[in-house]
């Protein structure tokens, strides 16, 4: 299987990002500090999606080691992707309780992520069923790339949002101190 190197590289990247997010999350939220739901959901998305991606990038290697042919491997992998994407989408939607209070731009981003995730589910379903796609690597790989994109986006938010909050607070204090 010539795709093994891509899958193994993907596994390493996914685990590294999930691990760094865990470390940042652990030290970022100090005792007594107010934690926002968006930050908690963001950290959960990074860690859960990163670890899920690591598992799903090794699943085809496991199946190959049991002697399955490539079309069967990609059909099973795509079918499992449909299930886990649906579960994680539902889980994230439940955790976003106060969605109505989010800023408009954040709502648009969330909708786009959910719509793209739904499209990924449909593509992998078609691949698993041998409809339009021929039980091939591409649709499954798209799902891995998408999950890596989400992990990286949420990781950057996890890292940068507290910095921007602190900067806005400092700037606000400076403005208040200069007004006489």
Helices and strands as residue ranges (DSSP letters): H 4-28, H 37-65, H 70-95, G 99-101, H 104-128, H 137-178
